[in-house]
């Protein structure tokens, strides 16, 4: 009985917990310098209920190139509570698997990346971004 009560109390605490919210912005340079994009606590698991957003801006006339060397979200499609979303204009792409070599050039000079982590601390992201013609 005590174990059931403790389990219910833990579930209630998780359900009532506030999400961890972190937002970062990067202005990329035309010189092609890279910026690091990493989840909170990388390379350790991100905290439970994390909502982390990166807003990436390249100079006019440039596109945003993303190279992720470490995406570990451990889910299959359709994505659930652990996902990395890329939004560039009308394009929205969601990943929730593991990848060590994700590379993509997004059309346009603005990209938003959003990481969401479910109610268990697990998963993380490590990427680089740069401006390209």
Phi, psi and omega in degrees: 000317180297320179296320178296316179299315180296321178296316178295320179296319178295315178298321178294320179296319178295316182296328182269353183294142177280143176292152173272121183245128177221130178235138177226150176235142178230132172255109182284152180260157179290345182287350179088009176300141181267149171242146178273136177236113184224143176290160177306134178071009179305136010268013174277167178300142175290153180293154177302145177064026178288138170232098184245131183233138174239125175254119187243126182237129174254162177298157176307140179085359179247160174249167178256124178254127178247134173229109181259122182261354182200090173247119179226098182240349165059029176234164174252162177285146358289145183294144177252238185275354179241106184204153173242123183246133175251128178232120178224106184062234180276350182277131175226122182234134183238135177239144177213021181249197176252134177211138178248006182208041178286125180223133179202141172257120181266132179293135179099167186260012179228134178219137172243130174248136180226128178250131174235136180240136182286202188279005173238138177288103176197141179100152179196169185219136172225120183219170171231149178229146175208161178271134178225155177277000000 
